[in-house]
Amino acid sequence: MLLPKGGVTWKSARARLPPSRALLHALTRTRFLLFVALAGLVVILWRGIRTSASDMQKYVCWGPAKSPMDMTSNENADWHKLSQTPVLFNHHVPVQVNSTTIQRVDLNPIRSTPKALVEKERILILTPLRDAAFYLSKYFELISSLTYPHDLIDLAFLVSDSTDDTLATLSAELDRIQMRNDEISFHSVLIVEKNFGVGSRQNDVADRHSFEAQGPRRKALGKARNYLLSAALKPEHAWVYWRDVDIVDSPKKILEDFIAHDRDVIVPRYKQYETGRTYLAKMGDWRKNKDEEVELDGVGGVSILVKADVHRSGVNFPCYAFENQAETEGFAKMAKRAGYRVFGLPNYVVWHIDTQEKPGNA
């Protein structure tokens, strides 16, 4: 190629350049753009590979400084105590039970509290009966007037060794009450029949409460109470109220009054037979504060409120000598031996059929 005269100058070089329009056309051609894109991709990949390789040089490989074959036992133990393999246990895998013969009872929510009304705690009223037809009319008159909601109360009776019309009278009275459509009817009623071979009749109050009759009578009654308790106590019951059939007067709010004390076992004041001991019945005055408490070592069976868990823990009414006591007296001894406390209300009077005093709290 011949150079122009005088050599290459800017003007001569510019004259040989393609026009701007032709240059723009060359730059926007597809082949050229594809080449530029491929070149850029290669540059980016190359830089990424170089960067990763250089970064890897900054880190030390995680692991022991020497081969496990070259480690001593102590070095091996030191290394592996820092690298235990985690093991996950799933303790919440559900178990599906399809058998209809399996039932579950959860007693954890069942509590006996002074807020029984608010918590809607269920009460079981238990009454053992023998030759008691004469007293049933007054008995149902009194329990029908109880102010604790009757839909939270279950009744249970044990009829034993009766020679009168106790069972028929009881059934008629219960049917009359339970057929009512008002708030008088109770949540449920259970009648248990069990004879214990007690043949003598003791309808006379003096004979029934004579000192000579107490030994055999109390042992037989203790057995009757235990049979009734075992048949009637259900998981939903928070309180157990033992009530004699021959009470002639008692406060309508007796359940609420007793529950408010929040005691394991609590009894009111009522008359006892003579044994030379100090009795709750001879303490206090119905004219004074009815909520005054006295701790006891024995109770009678006329009216007893018990937290259900006391019975569930195995405290019952011994039909044998327990610390020289039986039935309700033995029950109090057993409760105290089990760590529970027994209280009486000397100024809170429940009028038994043989109580010769003026009416008080009712």
C-alpha positions as CSV (number, residue, x, y, z in Angstrom):
1,M,0.0,0.0,0.0
2,L,1.4,3.3,-1.0
3,L,1.5,6.1,1.6
4,P,0.4,9.6,0.5
5,K,2.9,12.2,-0.3
6,G,4.2,13.8,2.8
7,G,3.3,10.7,5.1
8,V,0.1,9.9,7.1
9,T,-1.6,12.9,8.5
10,W,-4.8,13.3,10.6
11,K,-6.7,14.6,7.7
12,S,-5.6,11.8,5.4
13,A,-6.4,9.2,8.1
14,R,-9.8,10.7,8.7
15,A,-10.6,10.7,5.0
16,R,-10.0,6.9,5.0
17,L,-12.3,6.2,8.1
18,P,-15.8,4.9,7.2
19,P,-18.6,7.3,7.7
20,S,-20.3,7.4,11.2
21,R,-23.4,5.9,9.8
22,A,-21.5,2.9,8.5
23,L,-19.8,2.5,11.8
24,L,-23.0,2.5,13.7
25,H,-24.4,-0.1,11.4
26,A,-21.5,-2.4,12.0
27,L,-21.8,-2.0,15.8
28,T,-25.4,-3.0,15.9
29,R,-25.1,-6.1,13.8
30,T,-26.3,-9.3,15.5
31,R,-23.0,-11.1,15.0
32,F,-21.1,-8.3,16.7
33,L,-23.5,-8.1,19.6
34,L,-23.4,-11.8,20.2
35,F,-19.6,-11.8,20.2
36,V,-19.6,-9.0,22.8
37,A,-22.1,-10.9,25.0
38,L,-20.0,-14.1,24.9
39,A,-16.9,-12.3,25.7
40,G,-18.5,-10.6,28.7
41,L,-19.8,-14.0,30.0
42,V,-16.3,-15.5,29.7
43,V,-14.8,-12.6,31.7
44,I,-17.4,-12.9,34.4
45,L,-17.0,-16.7,34.8
46,W,-13.3,-16.3,35.0
47,R,-13.4,-13.7,37.7
48,G,-15.8,-15.8,39.7
49,I,-13.6,-18.8,39.6
50,R,-10.5,-16.8,40.6
51,T,-12.4,-15.2,43.5
52,S,-13.7,-18.5,44.8
53,A,-10.3,-20.1,44.7
54,S,-8.7,-17.2,46.5
55,D,-11.5,-17.1,49.2
56,M,-11.0,-20.8,49.9
57,Q,-7.4,-20.2,50.8
58,K,-8.6,-18.1,53.7
59,Y,-10.3,-21.0,55.6
60,V,-8.9,-24.0,57.4
61,C,-10.5,-27.4,56.8
62,W,-12.9,-28.4,59.7
63,G,-11.5,-31.6,61.3
64,P,-8.7,-32.9,63.5
65,A,-5.2,-31.7,62.8
66,K,-4.1,-35.2,62.2
67,S,-5.4,-38.5,60.9
68,P,-7.5,-40.5,63.4
69,M,-5.0,-43.3,63.0
70,D,-2.3,-41.0,64.3
71,M,-4.3,-39.7,67.3
72,T,-3.8,-40.9,70.9
73,S,-6.9,-42.0,72.8
74,N,-6.9,-38.8,74.8
75,E,-6.7,-36.7,71.6
76,N,-9.5,-38.8,70.1
77,A,-11.7,-38.3,73.1
78,D,-11.0,-34.5,73.2
79,W,-11.9,-34.2,69.6
80,H,-15.1,-36.2,69.6
81,K,-16.5,-34.6,72.8
82,L,-16.9,-31.5,70.7
83,S,-18.5,-33.2,67.8
84,Q,-21.3,-35.5,69.1
85,T,-23.9,-36.3,66.5
86,P,-27.2,-34.8,67.6
87,V,-30.1,-37.3,68.0
88,L,-33.7,-36.0,67.8
89,F,-36.5,-37.8,69.6
90,N,-40.1,-37.1,68.9
91,H,-42.1,-37.6,72.1
92,H,-45.3,-36.2,70.6
93,V,-46.2,-38.8,68.1
94,P,-49.9,-39.3,68.6
95,V,-51.3,-42.7,69.6
96,Q,-54.6,-43.5,68.1
97,V,-56.9,-45.8,70.2
98,N,-59.7,-47.3,68.4
99,S,-60.9,-49.9,70.9
100,T,-64.3,-49.0,72.5
101,T,-63.4,-51.0,75.6
102,I,-60.7,-48.5,76.7
103,Q,-61.7,-45.5,78.7
104,R,-59.7,-42.6,79.9
105,V,-60.2,-40.8,83.2
106,D,-58.3,-37.6,83.9
107,L,-58.6,-36.6,87.6
108,N,-56.2,-33.7,87.3
109,P,-58.9,-31.1,86.7
110,I,-61.0,-32.3,89.6
111,R,-60.3,-30.0,92.5
112,S,-62.1,-29.1,95.8
113,T,-62.0,-25.4,96.2
114,P,-63.8,-22.7,98.3
115,K,-65.1,-21.4,94.9
116,A,-67.2,-24.5,94.3
117,L,-70.2,-22.6,93.0
118,V,-68.1,-20.6,90.5
119,E,-66.2,-23.7,89.4
120,K,-69.4,-25.8,89.2
121,E,-67.9,-28.5,91.4
122,R,-69.9,-31.6,91.8
123,I,-71.1,-32.9,95.2
124,L,-72.0,-36.4,96.1
125,I,-74.5,-36.8,99.0
126,L,-74.3,-40.2,100.6
127,T,-76.8,-41.7,103.1
128,P,-76.8,-45.3,104.5
129,L,-80.3,-46.5,105.4
130,R,-81.6,-49.3,107.6
131,D,-85.2,-49.3,108.8
132,A,-85.4,-45.6,107.9
133,A,-88.9,-45.3,106.3
134,F,-90.2,-43.1,109.1
135,Y,-87.5,-40.5,108.6
136,L,-87.4,-40.2,104.8
137,S,-90.1,-37.6,104.4
138,K,-88.3,-35.1,106.6
139,Y,-85.0,-36.1,105.0
140,F,-86.2,-35.2,101.5
141,E,-87.9,-32.0,102.8
142,L,-84.5,-30.8,104.0
143,I,-82.3,-31.8,101.1
144,S,-84.8,-30.4,98.7
145,S,-84.3,-27.0,100.3
146,L,-80.5,-27.0,99.9
147,T,-79.4,-23.9,98.0
148,Y,-76.4,-25.4,96.3
149,P,-77.5,-26.0,92.7
150,H,-79.2,-29.4,92.5
151,D,-77.9,-30.1,89.0
152,L,-74.4,-30.3,90.6
153,I,-75.6,-32.7,93.3
154,D,-75.7,-36.5,93.0
155,L,-77.5,-38.6,95.6
156,A,-76.7,-42.2,96.6
157,F,-78.2,-44.4,99.2
158,L,-77.4,-47.9,100.6
159,V,-80.3,-49.9,101.9
160,S,-79.3,-52.7,104.1
161,D,-80.9,-55.2,106.5
162,S,-84.3,-53.4,106.6
163,T,-87.4,-55.0,107.8
164,D,-89.7,-52.0,107.2
165,D,-90.7,-50.3,103.9
166,T,-87.4,-48.3,103.5
167,L,-86.8,-49.3,99.9
168,A,-90.3,-48.6,98.7
169,T,-90.6,-45.3,100.6
170,L,-87.2,-44.2,99.3
171,S,-88.1,-45.1,95.7
172,A,-91.4,-43.2,95.9
173,E,-89.8,-40.1,97.4
174,L,-87.0,-40.1,94.8
175,D,-89.4,-40.6,91.9
176,R,-91.6,-37.7,93.1
177,I,-88.6,-35.4,93.3
178,Q,-86.8,-36.5,90.1
179,M,-90.0,-36.2,88.0
180,R,-90.3,-32.5,88.8
181,N,-89.5,-30.0,86.1
182,D,-88.1,-27.3,88.3
183,E,-84.8,-26.9,90.0
184,I,-85.5,-29.3,92.8
185,S,-84.6,-32.5,91.0
186,F,-81.0,-33.6,91.3
187,H,-78.4,-34.5,88.7
188,S,-78.6,-38.3,89.4
189,V,-79.7,-40.8,92.0
190,L,-78.2,-44.2,92.9
191,I,-79.8,-46.8,95.1
192,V,-77.5,-49.6,96.4
193,E,-78.8,-52.7,98.2
194,K,-76.5,-54.8,100.4
195,N,-77.3,-56.7,103.5
196,F,-74.7,-57.3,106.2
197,G,-76.6,-59.7,108.5
198,V,-77.5,-57.1,111.1
199,G,-80.8,-58.5,112.4
200,S,-81.7,-56.5,115.5
201,R,-83.9,-53.4,115.0
202,Q,-82.9,-50.2,116.8
203,N,-85.6,-47.8,115.9
204,D,-85.6,-46.5,119.4
205,V,-83.2,-43.6,119.6
206,A,-82.0,-44.5,123.1
207,D,-81.2,-48.1,122.1
208,R,-79.5,-47.0,118.9
209,H,-77.2,-44.6,120.7
210,S,-76.6,-46.6,123.9
211,F,-73.0,-47.2,124.7
212,E,-73.4,-51.0,124.6
213,A,-74.8,-50.8,121.0
214,Q,-72.0,-48.7,119.6
215,G,-69.4,-51.3,119.0
216,P,-71.3,-53.7,116.8
217,R,-73.4,-50.9,115.3
218,R,-70.5,-48.7,114.4
219,K,-68.6,-51.6,112.7
220,A,-71.6,-52.6,110.7
221,L,-72.3,-49.0,109.7
222,G,-68.6,-48.5,108.8
223,K,-68.9,-51.4,106.3
224,A,-72.1,-50.0,104.9
225,R,-70.5,-46.6,104.4
226,N,-67.5,-48.2,102.5
227,Y,-69.8,-50.2,100.2
228,L,-71.8,-47.1,99.4
229,L,-68.7,-45.0,98.8
230,S,-67.1,-47.5,96.5
231,A,-70.3,-47.9,94.4
232,A,-71.2,-44.2,94.2
233,L,-68.0,-42.1,94.0
234,K,-67.3,-41.0,90.4
235,P,-64.4,-39.2,88.8
236,E,-66.3,-36.0,88.4
237,H,-67.1,-35.6,92.2
238,A,-65.1,-32.9,94.0
239,W,-66.9,-33.2,97.4
240,V,-68.5,-36.0,99.4
241,Y,-71.2,-35.0,101.9
242,W,-72.3,-37.7,104.4
243,R,-75.7,-37.0,105.9
244,D,-77.7,-39.1,108.4
245,V,-81.3,-39.7,107.5
246,D,-82.7,-38.7,110.9
247,I,-81.6,-35.0,110.9
248,V,-84.6,-32.9,111.8
249,D,-83.3,-29.4,111.0
250,S,-80.3,-27.9,109.3
251,P,-79.4,-24.7,107.5
252,K,-80.3,-24.5,103.8
253,K,-76.8,-23.2,103.0
254,I,-74.9,-25.9,104.9
255,L,-73.0,-27.0,101.8
256,E,-71.9,-23.5,100.9
257,D,-71.1,-22.7,104.5
258,F,-68.9,-25.8,104.9
259,I,-67.2,-25.4,101.5
260,A,-66.2,-21.9,102.4
261,H,-63.9,-23.2,105.1
262,D,-61.8,-25.2,102.5
263,R,-61.1,-28.0,105.0
264,D,-60.3,-31.6,104.2
265,V,-62.9,-32.8,106.7
266,I,-65.4,-30.6,108.5
267,V,-68.4,-31.3,110.7
268,P,-71.0,-29.2,112.6
269,R,-72.0,-29.5,116.2
270,Y,-74.4,-32.1,117.2
271,K,-75.2,-34.3,120.3
272,Q,-73.0,-37.3,121.1
273,Y,-73.4,-40.2,123.6
274,E,-71.4,-40.1,126.8
275,T,-67.9,-41.6,127.0
276,G,-66.1,-39.1,129.2
277,R,-64.3,-37.5,126.3
278,T,-64.4,-33.8,125.4
279,Y,-67.0,-33.4,122.6
280,L,-67.6,-30.7,120.0
281,A,-71.3,-31.1,120.9
282,K,-70.6,-29.6,124.3
283,M,-68.5,-26.8,123.1
284,G,-69.6,-23.4,121.7
285,D,-72.9,-21.7,121.4
286,W,-75.2,-21.5,118.4
287,R,-75.8,-17.9,119.3
288,K,-72.1,-17.0,118.6
289,N,-70.0,-16.9,115.4
290,K,-71.0,-20.0,113.3
291,D,-67.6,-20.0,111.5
292,E,-65.4,-20.5,114.5
293,E,-63.3,-23.6,114.0
294,V,-61.9,-26.3,116.4
295,E,-59.4,-29.0,115.2
296,L,-60.7,-32.5,116.1
297,D,-59.4,-36.0,116.4
298,G,-62.7,-37.7,115.9
299,V,-66.1,-37.0,114.3
300,G,-69.6,-38.4,114.4
301,G,-71.5,-39.4,111.2
302,V,-74.5,-37.0,111.3
303,S,-73.1,-34.5,108.8
304,I,-69.6,-34.7,107.4
305,L,-68.2,-32.8,104.4
306,V,-65.1,-34.4,102.9
307,K,-62.9,-33.4,100.0
308,A,-63.3,-36.3,97.5
309,D,-59.5,-36.7,97.2
310,V,-59.4,-37.7,100.9
311,H,-61.5,-40.8,100.1
312,R,-59.6,-41.4,96.8
313,S,-56.4,-41.5,98.9
314,G,-57.7,-44.5,100.8
315,V,-59.2,-42.9,103.8
316,N,-62.5,-44.7,104.6
317,F,-64.5,-45.9,107.6
318,P,-62.8,-48.8,109.3
319,C,-65.2,-51.6,110.3
320,Y,-62.5,-52.8,112.7
321,A,-60.5,-51.2,115.5
322,F,-58.2,-48.5,114.1
323,E,-56.3,-46.7,116.8
324,N,-59.1,-48.0,119.2
325,Q,-61.8,-46.4,117.1
326,A,-64.1,-47.5,114.3
327,E,-66.5,-46.1,111.6
328,T,-66.5,-42.3,111.7
329,E,-64.2,-42.0,114.7
330,G,-61.8,-44.3,113.0
331,F,-62.3,-42.3,109.8
332,A,-61.0,-39.2,111.5
333,K,-58.1,-41.0,113.0
334,M,-57.2,-42.5,109.6
335,A,-57.5,-39.0,107.9
336,K,-55.2,-37.4,110.4
337,R,-52.7,-40.4,110.0
338,A,-52.7,-39.7,106.3
339,G,-51.8,-36.1,106.8
340,Y,-55.2,-34.5,106.5
341,R,-56.8,-32.2,109.0
342,V,-60.2,-32.5,110.6
343,F,-62.2,-29.5,111.9
344,G,-65.5,-28.9,113.7
345,L,-67.7,-25.9,113.9
346,P,-68.8,-25.7,117.6
347,N,-71.3,-22.9,117.0
348,Y,-72.8,-24.3,113.8
349,V,-75.6,-26.6,114.8
350,V,-77.3,-29.4,112.9
351,W,-80.3,-30.7,114.8
352,H,-80.3,-34.5,115.1
353,I,-83.5,-36.3,116.2
354,D,-82.2,-36.7,119.7
355,T,-80.8,-33.2,120.2
356,Q,-82.7,-31.5,123.0
357,E,-81.8,-27.9,122.3
358,K,-83.3,-24.8,120.8
359,P,-83.0,-24.3,117.0
360,G,-80.1,-22.2,116.0
361,N,-78.5,-21.7,112.5
362,A,-81.4,-23.0,110.5
